[in-house]
Amino acid sequence: MQVYADNAATTKISQQALQAMMPCFETYYGNPSSLHTVGQEAKEILEEARAKVAKCLGCEPREIFFTSGGSEADNQAIRSAAFYGARKGKKHIISTAFEHHAVLHTLNALEKEGFEITLLDVKNNHNITAQHVRDAIRTDTCLVTCMYANNEIGSVLPISEIGAVCKEAGVPFHTDAVQAVGHLNIQVKEQNIDMLSLSGHKFHGPKGVGALYVRRGLPLVNIIEGGAQERGKRGGTENLPGIVGMAAALEDACANLDAHTAKVTALREKLITGLSAIPHCALNGDRENRLPGNVSFCFEGIEGESLLLLLDAQGICASSGSACTSGSLDPSHVLLAIGRVHDVAHGSLRLSLSHENTEEEVDHILTVVPQVVELLRNMSPVWRDLQNGIREYIL
Ligand SMILES: *Cc1c(COP(=O)(O)O)cnc(C)c1O
């Protein structure tokens, strides 16, 4: 049995998205900037896709800018707020300690350029609250950027409340909603979101395409200089197949949101309940405010990498945290940020589900994971010390 439970890293493209893309290769192959008929037909398809994305988010089509993905959208949003903030002498940015690296590394770069960054802490597995944000806002704050939902531990932040706080303070508010779009009901206007990043491949669209929503009137800087595409804010011939596929995937995700959420949440709960029975483990992330498909645990006395390899051998594709850090031996910055000590953070497992997963697959996971954890613990000198009382259990 092959079980794909790594949907937070990427999702399988949907049939709707794939079918929508094919005519872009065969029929609508024109350049949307060309004045002739073939070009103008491509332009029409492009604008239809923009309207679909806007409709799903509750904004106007002209507030959607297509990008090469979530990372680019994050970079552009943050760079824009920083540039226009600095012009007014405002060089303070508020974010959280468990953001995606697309946000954190952009903030690191800005810090070197003279910005002051406040990262709200999430120690003891606490979630961010609007009050944390309110307390951190200063007169020189030019941006609040808080992710909508965390990609490793699944915590969903109180985005509407944070949006209200930012609006009241007159501070632009950006959210990296890459894990949330297509999975949670998002209405940017009602939630007072000024900028929002999304990425096609996280909701069964193609890879290499995303979008940035920007409230009308907020200025943007270019990350990619070039032609006048995307109203002069993002040079480069549009990735029409990608954009059209993403729009179709999003439309499908929004139309089936309630049904998918109900199904995935039930699978998640079964997994969390089942895995909680393993001794000396802890659930990571917010127990209530949680992405429908996210299951994240730390198991004491094991190495996450060994666990993943043994699970893979049993047909289960999972992750130890973020796909971006799995090349390195450092534990995830997210798990360290929520207060897991190094040894515990190393024993992490993330299972991220989609509506395509089945109850049989969850049963398979619930059979295999406890066996593999036990096998690894029996081989572990650390576990032996814990069992003999030479070391103290943390979990
Ligand atoms: C995947 C992800 C990104 C990056 O999106 P890409 O389209 O892969 O560049 C950014 N933020 C979060 C929270 C993500 O999960």
The ligand as a MOL file (V3000), in Angstrom:
LIG
                    3D

  0  0  0     0  0            999 V3000
M  V30 BEGIN CTAB
M  V30 COUNTS 15 15 0 0 0
M  V30 BEGIN ATOM
M  V30 1 C 5.2140 25.9000 0.5900 0
M  V30 2 C 5.2080 27.1460 1.3880 0
M  V30 3 C 5.7930 28.3310 0.9090 0
M  V30 4 C 6.5550 28.3720 -0.3860 0
M  V30 5 O 5.7270 28.2480 -1.5030 0
M  V30 6 P 6.4030 27.8490 -2.9200 0
M  V30 7 O 5.2990 28.0020 -3.9080 0
M  V30 8 O 6.8780 26.4510 -2.7840 0
M  V30 9 O 7.4970 28.8320 -3.1480 0
M  V30 10 C 5.7030 29.4580 1.6690 0
M  V30 11 N 5.0590 29.4620 2.8560 0
M  V30 12 C 4.4690 28.3580 3.3500 0
M  V30 13 C 3.7540 28.4280 4.6540 0
M  V30 14 C 4.5320 27.1690 2.6370 0
M  V30 15 O 3.9710 26.0690 3.1430 0
M  V30 END ATOM
M  V30 BEGIN BOND
M  V30 1 1 1 2
M  V30 2 1 2 3
M  V30 3 2 2 14
M  V30 4 1 3 4
M  V30 5 2 3 10
M  V30 6 1 4 5
M  V30 7 1 5 6
M  V30 8 2 6 7
M  V30 9 1 6 8
M  V30 10 1 6 9
M  V30 11 1 10 11
M  V30 12 2 11 12
M  V30 13 1 12 13
M  V30 14 1 12 14
M  V30 15 1 14 15
M  V30 END BOND
M  V30 END CTAB
M  END
